[in-house]
Amino acid sequence: VRTTAAGLALLPVAGLNGLPFPVLPRRSRVALVRTADRKHGVTEVLKLLDPTGIAGKRVVVKPNFNTSDAAPGSTDNDTLSQLVTELRERDAAAITLGESSGPPQTRGVRERKGIFDLAQQLRFDVVNFDEIPESDWTAFAAEGTHWPDGFHLPRLVVGAEYLVSICCLKTHGFGGVFTMSLKLSVGLTPKPIRRTMHRSPDMRRMIAELNTGYRPHLVVMDGVDVFTDCGPSQGELKHANVFVAGTDRV
């Protein structure tokens, strides 16, 4: 990777008045911790990354609650609870968890995972994107995308003072190929438009386009248990025993 990046950095491109200048590769800080202990993984990966700008902010957390299946089918409660604890210790003003599950109903997924009890215990709010009014959605035009009618994302996420994405690491059937940080955006859309995406041969491009509508300030990926085939709710289970964190979804 270093060799390739170094070579690309020397490739000339057209600059001012046609004069060439080198393209410098953009670097993103990524923290990686090897552990099978999720709470320890969250703590250590944030200690390495040392994220800033949390104090005094109203934080929105987007987990992976596609279903209520055990990790990596969904975000593990230990991962979520430790992340909320870490945000509190960094003086977050408020914490709100927002999600829309699918195909199962979002409220049922949260009940089976015990999220309402956890929210009461750890003092965070819970928003069901299936139940918010039309006025709480931000519309994005179809022009320049593969979305025939454009797409919508929650205002809560688009305008978040500080947004955290909690990802799983797994393969994903039904055309998704794999799930990490980019495909997490599908759980931010109104359910009816997901049918359009899943029928399209441009699904992966459409997923990428959803990500142009918002930007997380922190991405934490739980890679303790992973699927290497099938998914997203069940698959061939392996133990990678890693946590990854960064500010760049890619």
BASEMAR-337613 format. One record per residue: residue in one letter; y, x, z of N, C-alpha, C in turn. Coordinates in steps of 0.05 Angstrom, whole numbers, plus 5000, padded with zeros to 4 digits. Layout:
<recs>
aYXZYXZYXZ ...
</recs>
This chain:
<recs>
v497650175000500050005000502550175000 r502550385017504850565018505350704991 t503150784978503350924952504550734932 t503550484931504550294911507450224916 a508150184942510950124948512850354940 a511950594945513550824938513950834908 g511850774893512050774863513950564854 l513750324865515450104857518350154863 a518850304885521550364893523050534872 l521550684857522750864837523050734810 l521950494806522250364780525150274776 p526350364753529050284748529249994738 v531449864745532049604734534949604727 a535749404711538549394702540449344725 g542449504728544449474749547149424737 l549249484751551949434742552449594716 n553549464696554149594670551649704657 g549349594663546949684650545749934662 l547050054682546050304693543650244712 p541550394711539150344728539650414757 f538450264775538450344803535650284815 p534850424835532150384846531850124861 v529549994859528949754874527549844900 l528849794922527649874948525949644959 p523449704967521749484978522849385004 r522849115007523648995032521449025053 r522149115076520149155097520548945119 s518348835129518348645151516748755174 r517748725198516348815221514148615227 v511748715231509348555238508048675262 a507548505282506148605306503248495306 l501348675313498548605312497248695338 v495748515351494248585375491348505372 r489648685380486748625379485848525407 t484948265407484148145433482547895427 a480847825446479447565445480647375465 d482647465480483947295501486547195489 r486646935484488946825470491546845486 k491546795512493946815528494947105528 h493147295531493847575530494947645502 g493647535481494547595454497447505449 v498147265458500847165454502847335469 t502247405494504047565510504547835497 e502347965490502548245479503848255452 v503248065435504348075408507348025408 l508247855427511147805430512548045443 k511048175461512148415473512648635452 l510748655433511048855412513348775393 l513348525385515348445365518148425377 d518248345403520748325418522748145403 p522047885398523947715384526447665400 t528647625386531247585399532347305390 g534547225403535946985396534746725407 i532846745426531646505437533346385459 a534546555475536046465499538246255491 g538146025506540145825501539645645477 k537545695462537045535438535045305444 r535445095428533544875428531344945408 v528945005418526745105402524944885392 v524244895367522344715355519744865349 v517544765357514944895353513244725334 k512244855312510544715293507744845295 p505844695307503044805309501444715285 n498844775285496944685265495244475278 f496044225276494543995288493543815265 n492443945244491443785222489343585232 t487543685250485543525263485443615293 s483643495308483343575336481043775340 d479943875318477644055320478444315334 a476444445346476844695361477944905341 a479445095352480445315336478245465321 p478745535296481245515281481745255267 g480145045274480644775262483444675269 s484444745293487144675301488044895321 t490644885327491845075346490545045373 d489545265385488345255411490445195432 n489745035452491644965473492545205490 d490745405493491545645507493745795492 t493445805466495545935449498145785452 l498045525450500545365451501845385479 s500245355500501345355527502645625534 q501245845525502346115531504946165515 l505046065491507446095475509845945487 v509245695497511345545510512345695535 t510445805550511145965574512846205567 e512146345545513746575536516546495527 l516746265514519446165506521146095530 r519845975550521345915575522346165588 e520646365589521346625602523646765587 r523946695561526146805545528546615545 d528546425564530846245569531446045547 a529345945534529745725515531045485529 a533045365517534345135530532544885530 a531044845510529244615508527044685487 i524744555490522544605471521444335461 t521244305435520144065423517944135404 l515644005407513444035389513443815368 g513443885343513443685321511143735302 e509843505294507543535276506843265264 s505343285242504143045230501343125221 s499343005233496543075227495642925201 g493243005192492242855169489642975159 p487642805151487742515149487842365176 p486742475199486842315224489742245232 q489942035248492541955258493642155278 t496142215275497442425292497142375322 r497742125330497642055358494742095369 g492742015354490042045363489242335365 v490142505347489542795348490742905374 r493142835380494442945404493142845430 e492242595429490842485453488242635457 r486742685436484142825439484543115447 k486743235440487243515447488643535475 g489443305487490743315513493543415512 i494943375489497643485485499643345502 f499343085506501242935522501243025551 d498843075562498643185589499843465591 l499243625570500343895569503343895568 a504443715552507343695549508643625576 q507443445591508543365617508343605636 q506143745635505743975653507744195647 l508144255622509744485614512644405606 r513244155608515944055604517044105575 f515444015555516544015528516243745516 d518043685497518043425483516043425460 v515243185452513343155430514442955410 v514643045384515542865363513342825342 n512842575335510842505315512442455289 f512042625269513542595244512642345229 d510442225236509541975224511341745234 e512641775256514141555269517141575267 i518141795255521141825254522341645232 p524741555235526041385215526841535190 e527441395169528141525143530641705146 s532341625164534841785168534342055180 d531942095191531242355203529842545183 w529842475157528642645137530842765119 t530443015111532243145092530843145064 a532243055044531143035017531843285001 f529843374985530143604968529543514939 a531343574921531043474893528643594879 a527743454858525443534843526143764824 e528643794816529443994796528644274805 g527244414787526444684792523944714809 t522644484814520144484829517944354814 h515544354825513244214814512843944827 w514743864844514643604857515943394839 p514543204827515743024807518042864819 d517942794845520042634857521442784879 g521143044880522343204901520643174926 f521643274949520143254974522043224997 h520943155020522543115044521343285067 l523143385084522443525108524043415132 p522943425156524443315179527043465184 r529143325190531743445198531343625222 l529643545240529043695264528243985258 v526744015236525744275228527744425211 v528944285191530844405173533244515188 g534144365208536544445223535944575250 a533544665254532744765281534445005288 e535345015313536745255323534845495325 y532345435332530345655332527645525327 l526245605306523845485297521445675299 v519245585311516845745314514545615300 s513245765283510745675269508345805283 i506345635291503945735302501645685282 c500545905272498645885250495745945259 c493845835245491045915247490446085222 l488146215223487246385201484646285190 k484646175166482146045156482345985126 t480045955115479945845088480445545089 h481145435066481845145065480845025039 g479044825042478044685018480144505006 f479244344987480944134974483344264959 g482944504949484944634932486944804947 g486844804973488744964989488045264990 v485545334986484545604985484545735013 f486945775025486945885052489445775066 t489345795093491545705110492445935128 m494946005126496246175146498946045151 s501146195144503746085151504945895130 l504445945104505745785084504645505083 k502045475085500945205082501445035107 l502345155128503145005152505344795145 s506744845124509044675116508044395108 v505544365100504544105090504643905113 g504243995138504443815161507243735168 l509143815152511943735156512743515136 t511043445118511743255097510842965105 p512242765093511242495096508442465084 k506642335096503842315087503542225058 p505142025049504741925022505142135000 i506942325004507442524983505242744983 r503642755004501442955004499342884984 r499042624978497142534958497942654930 t500542644924501442754899500743054898 m501143194920500643484920497643544916 h495943394929493043444928491843374901 r493243204885492243144859493343334837 s495143504845496543674825495043944821 p494944034796493844304791495744524801 d498144444808500144634818500444624848 m498344554862498444514891499644764905 r498644994899499645234913502545294908 r503445244883506345274877507945074893 m506944824896508244614911508444684940 i506344804951506444904979508545114982 a508645304964510745504965513545384964 e513845184947516545054944517344914970 l515444794984516144675010517544875028 n516645115027517645325045520545415039 t521545335015524345395009526245215025 g525144995037526944805051527444865080 y526145065091526545135119525645425124 r526445525147525645805153525145835182 p522645905190522045955218523246225227 h524046225252525146475263522846655275 l520546525280518346675292515746555282 v513846725273511246635264509146765281 v507446615294505246725310502546615299 m500746795292498246715281495946795299 d494346585306491946625323489646685304 g488646935305486347015289483947085305 v483746975329481447035346478946925333 d478846665326476646555311477746475284 v476146525263477046465235474846335220 f475546185199473646085179473746265155 t471446355145471346515121470346355097 d469646095102468845915080469245635090 c469645455071470145165077472845135090 g473044975112475544925125476844675112 p478944565124480444675146479444605174 s477944385176477044305203474544435213 q472744495194470244625200469544825178 g468045035185467345235165465645445176 e465245655161463645885170465246045190 l464446055215466046165236465446465240 k467646615242467446905249469446965271 h469047195284470847265305472447515297 a474947475290476647705281478047825305 n478547665326479747765351482447915346 v484247775333486947895328489047675332 f491447775340493847605340495847755323 v497347605307499447725290502047575294 a504247715294506847575297508847725279 g510847565270512947685254515147475249 t517047545233519247355226519147285196 d517347395182517047365153514447215148 r514546975135512046825131510046965113 v511047125094509247265076508147525089 
</recs>
